[in-house]
Amino acid sequence: MTGLRQIGGYRIERLLGAGSFATVWLGHDPALDAYVAIKVLAENWAHDLRVRERFQQEARLLWRLADERVVRVYAVGELPDGRPYSVMEFAEGGSLRDRLDQGDLPPTVALRVLREIAAGVAVLHRHRIVHRDLTPGNILFQTASPGPERVLIADLGLAKALAAASGLTARAGTPGYMAPEQDDPLAAVDTSADVYGLGRLGARLLSAQQSTGRPRMRPGVPAGVAALLHRATARNPRDRPPDAAAFAAALDRAVGNDTGGAFTPFGRAATIIAAVVVLAGVPSDAARPEGTRTARDGTGQLTVALPAGWRAAGSGWAGRLDGDGRLEPAMVISPDPARWRTDPGVPGAFIGLSRSAGARTTAAGFVAEHPHARCAAAPVRQSGADWVVARFTCTGPKPVIIEAVRPDIRSAALVYVQIALEPKASDEEVDELLGGVGTT
């Protein structure tokens, strides 16, 4: 595999990782100028029909799910030597294991990540799929999309569709995160096994090791969360929350009780009805340079001065609901909004207004919740009177990512802007764009 240069229509850039059963490569599609992850079954397992079926089952499950919380599969194929491969979404933010190797996450960030993981596993459970191997290495971060980074569930090679008679009954799971019943070949494994995995992930994210070697919850972790993790890791499956949705709901209650009810769940609601919002240029304010257009989101609460040649589009802030169950205001601005999400060469910005975020944290706190793996962070600075700005220089497809947040006193919300620009973009250019963002 060291001499591999091409898989299908994808040019191989570099090795992303290798495990017992598969190797993952970074591929580049020259036609779309897009990066993908290509997972290839290991040579020593290529002729094992049972392992081959597990590998192919993963691709089928991911393709069928097509959910933004789960790594997506775009295509499948076979190498000339017969080894199967799947072309998947490339998560440029790395894995949770990568981040934990660099140190513990702040409790507020760790709680958000745990809530997002639970929401992703809940997607699997709604489709009657048990993951069976929830570990930090199987939790990925997608930072190339507009808005906050997405937490993705990956590596379903050991998953099992409850409704399908696949016949794959071999032991599956990683010690330390694997539910006790997975060690029993005669035991029934259901969604409560993944709840155990969520509990173990939560313990890893939120606990610290004492000198005795026994874990304890770190300061800032609500007592109710500690109780939930203890229940989730009960030896008897019947003593745990039944599935990931129940775990997520219990986590919301535990954090909400600790904050006097001010907590807003980080995850998406079970059903989101997102009407398409059409954003058009409207006459500029008198203070704007001649020819400047101002875009307004569908609710009329967000405005932004468009740079020359840029357009606006959007459908609200996916995953963030207001008190009435509607998506919170958001839009994307770019020379080509449709391509900005997938094309690293297209500059643009995501702009959102969140009352739920404003109820639970500050501008500086929200910026701290959005780190970018494999990126060098410049010192956080202030722009204007109240913008908190963090600049990341990255080795991934988008070389410069800006995270900027300011409070909106009128609505008690936070205004959030994520900007992707060329490396040569100056702070002055960033400040000019931020200066054009307003609320009504």
N, C-alpha and C positions, 0 to 999 in steps of 0.2 A: 504493500500500500504506500510505501514511501515515494514511489515514482508516479503516483496518481496525479494527473494534471487536469483531467476532464471527467465529469460524470454527466451523461446526457448533454444538455445544452449549457451546462454550468461549468465555468472555469473554477478550479479549486484554488483557493487563496491560502488557506492554512488549516492545520489541525486544531479543532476546538476541544476535543476530549476523546478518551478511549476507555471503555469498560470491558467487563468480562464477555459481554454478548455483542457489542457493537462499537463502531468508531464514528465520531461525528466530525464533519468537515465544514468549513466555511466556504460556501460557493457564491459565485457572482454571475448574475444573468446579464450579459452585455446588451441584450436587446432592450431590457427594461432598466438597466443600470441599478439593479436591486440585489441585495444580499440575502442569502438563504442558508439554513443549516441542513446538511445532507447526512442522514444517518444510514450507515451501511452495516449490514450484519457481518459479524466477525467470521473470518475464513474457517476457523476450527468448528464453527457451529452451522455452517452453511448447508450441510447435508443431514443435520438432525431435524427431522420433520416436525417434531414437537416444538423445538425452539424456533424453527422457521415460521411455524404457524403463530406463535406468540408475537414474533416480530411483525408479521403481516397484520395480525389482529390489531396491534397498536395503531397502525396507519388507518385501518378501517374505522376504528373508534374515533380517532381524532378528526378524520374527514367528516364523519357523520355528525359530530358535535358542532363543529364550526362556531365555537363560542369565543368571545374575546378574552375570557378568563382561562382558556386552555390553549396550549400551543397548537397552531393550525397546521394541517398538512395540505400542501398544494398539489403534489403529484407523487406517483410511485413508479418504480421501474426495476430493471435488473442490469447488473454489470455484465460484460461479455462472458465472465466466468460463472454466471448464474446467481451470484449473490444479490439478494433483494436490497433495495434502498428506498428511503422515503425523503422527499423534499419538504422541509418544514420551515415555519417562521423562525427567523433568527432573532433571538432575544439578546440585544447588544448590551443590556445592563448586567449580564452575568447571573450567577446563581446566589441563593441565600447562603450557601456554604462559603462562597467567595467573600461575602460581606462579613460573615461571622468570623472568618479567618483573620480579618482586619481588626476585629474587636467587637464588643457588645454594642447593639443598637440602643439608643435612648429608649426608655420604657414607652413613651408615647408613640415613637416610630414602630417599636416592636409590636405594640398592640394593634396598630393599623395594619401592619404586615400580616399578623395572625388573623385578623378579621378578613382580610382580602383572601388569604389562603383558604379559610373556611368557606367563603363565598364561592371560590373556584371549585372546591371539592363538592359543594352542594349542587353545582351544575352536573357533575358526574352522577351523583346520587339520584337526581331527578330523571336521569336517563338510565337508571338501574345499573350503574357501573360502580364497582368497588375498585379503588386504586391499588390498595394493599401494600404500597411501598412509599409512603410519604416521608421524605427526608429533606434536609436542607439542599442537597444536590439536585433534587427534583422540583425545586421552586425557583423560577426564573423571573427576571425583571426586563420588561420591554420599555426602553426609554426613547425610542424613535418616534412614537406616536404623539399626536397633539395632546396637550394637557398633561396631567400627572402621569408618572410611569405606571404601567400595568403590571400586576403580579400574575404570573402564569403558572399553571400546573402542567408539568411535563412528565415524560417517561411513563407511559401507560403500558409498557411492555409486559408488566406483571399484572395488569388489570384484568378483571373478569366480568363479562356481562352476565348479570344474574338471570336474565331471561333467555340466554342462549345456552344450548347444550354443547359447549365447546369441548368438553372432555379434558381440559387442561387442569389437572388437579395437583400438579407438583407444588412443593413448598415454595412460597414466594414471600419476600420481605427482607428488610435489613435489620439485624439485631440492634436493640436499643430503641428502635422506633416501631418494631413489629409487635402486633398484639399477641398475647400469650396463646390464643386459640389458633394462630397461624402455625404454631409448632406442632399441632395435633392433626395428623393427616385425616382423621375421622370427624373433625369438628366442622361445623358449618361456619363459613366466613361471610359476614354481611357488612352493612354500612357501619356498624359499631366498631369494626376493626379500623376503619379510617378515623373514627372519632378518637380511638386510642392514639393513632399517629398524630392527630391534631394536638392532643394533650401533651405528647412528648415534644412536638415542635414548640408548643407554648412554653414548656419548661425550659427548653434550650434558649429560647428568645428572652425569657423574663427572669430567669434565676441566676444566682451567682454561687460559686463554690465556696464553702466554708473551709477552714483549715482541716476539719475532720473529713472533708471530701463529700459531705452531704450538701445537696443543693438547698438554697433558700431563695425566696422571692426578693428581688432587688427593691430598694426604696422607690416609691412612686407607683408600685403595682397594687391596684386595689385588692383588698382582702377577698372580695367575691370572686376575683379572677383566680386567685390561688385555690380557692375551694372548687371552682369549676375544673381546673386542671387536675386536681386530685380525683374528682369524680370521673373525668374523661379517661383517666388511666387506671380505672378499677380493673382488677383481674377478671371479674365476672362481667361479660358483655352486657348483661341485663341491668347492671348498675350504672352504665354510662348513658349519656344522651344518645338517642337512637340513631341520629344521622348528623351530617354536617350542618344542615339548616337549623336543627335544634341547638347544636353547639354554638353557632353564630348568634342565635337569638339569646341564649344564656350569657354569652360574652357581652352583648349589648346591654343586657340588664345589669350585669355585674359592674361594668364601667359606669353606666348611667346612675346606679344607686350610689356609687362612690362620689360622683360629681354633682349630686343633688338633682339629677335628671337633665343636666345640660348637655349630656352626650348625644351626639347624632351619629348613627351607625355609619361606618366608613363604606360599607358594601352597597351593592345595587339592590333595589327592591326586586322581588321575584318577577314582577312584570313591569316593564317600562314601555309606555306608549309615547313614542317620540315623533311628533309631527314635524315634517321638514320645514325649516325656517328659511325664508327667502330674504337675503340681506342685500339691500341696494344702496348705491351712493345717494346722498341727499345734499342739498346745497350746503356749502361750507360756512362755518362761522366767520364773522368779520375778522377775527383775530388770526385766521389761518392764511397762509400765503395764497395768492391767487391761483386757482386751478386745483387746490386741494379738495378732495372729496372726503366726506365723513360717512362711515358705515354705522348702522344701528342694528342691534340684534332684534329678533322678532318680538321680544317683550318690551322693547324701547328703553330698557334700563342701562344698557351698555352702549357706548359710542367710541369710535376710534377714528383718528385722522389717517387715511390710507396713503402710504407712500406712492409715488408715481408708478403706475402700471400694476398696482396690487388690487385684488378683489377680496370680497368677504363672502363666507358661506358658513353654514353650520346647522346643527339640529339640537342645540342645547348641550348641557354638560352631562355626558353619559355617566350614569351612576350616581349623580348627585341630585336629590329631590328636595323641593321646598316643603313647607308645612302642608301644602295642599296636594302633594304627590306629583307635582309637575317638575320637569327638569329645570335645574337652576340655569340662569342665563349664561350663554357662552357662544363664541364664534371663532372661526379660523380666518386669518388674513394672510394672503400670499399672492404672488404673481399667478400661481396655479394652485388653488386650495385643494383640488382633488389629488394632485400629485405630491403635495407637501408631506403627507403621511408616509409615503413609501419611497420617495426619491430624495436621497441625501443632498443632491445638488440644488434643490429648490428651497430658497429661504422662505421664512414665514413665521407666524406667531399664533399661539392659542391664547385666547383672552376669556376669562370666566369671572363670574361674580357669585360668591358663596356665602350665604348667611349661616349655613351650618358650620362652616369652617370658622367664621367670625365669632360664633358662640362658644367655641372650645379652645381657640388658640390665638396667638398674636401673629403679626406679619412675619416677624423673625422666626417664630416657632414653626410656621407653615413652610418657610423656606428650608428650615433644618430638616423637615420631614421628606424632602425631595433631593436626596443625594444621587449622584450618578457614578456607578461603578466604572472603573477603567478610565476615569477622567481626573484631570488635575484641577483642583478648585482654587480659584483666586480668593483673597480675603473678601468677606462680605462687605459691601459698601452701601452707602445711602445715596439715593438720587432724589433731588428736589427736597421737599419737606418731609416726605413720608414713605417713599419707595425703599424697600429693602431688596438689594440686588446681589445675586450670586452668579458668578461666571465660571463655567466649566469648559476646559479645553480637553477634547476627547480624542481617542484613537479610533473610535467607531466611525460609522458612516457620516454622522453629523458632527463636524469637527468642533463647533462652538455651540454650547447650549446656555441660555440665560434663564435663570429663575428669578422672577421679580414679584413682590407682593406689597400691597399697601392697604391700610384700613380705609373703609368708606364710612365716615361718621354718620352720614345721613341714613344709611340702611343697616348699620351695625354689621356690615359684611366685610369680607376680604376680597379685594380685586387681585386676581392672579393672572400673570402673564408668563408664558414660556416662549422663548424666542430661539430660533435656529438660524444662525447667520454664518457667513464666510469667516475664516480665521482672521482676516485683516480688518473685520468690523471693529470700530472703535467704541469706547464707552460713550462718546458723544452721540454716535448714531443710535445706540441703545436708548440713551436718555431722551433723544428726540422722539423715538417711537413711543416710549412710556409717557412722555408729556402730552401725546395726543390721545391717551386713553381717558375716558370720562364716564361718569354715571349720571343718570337723571332720576 
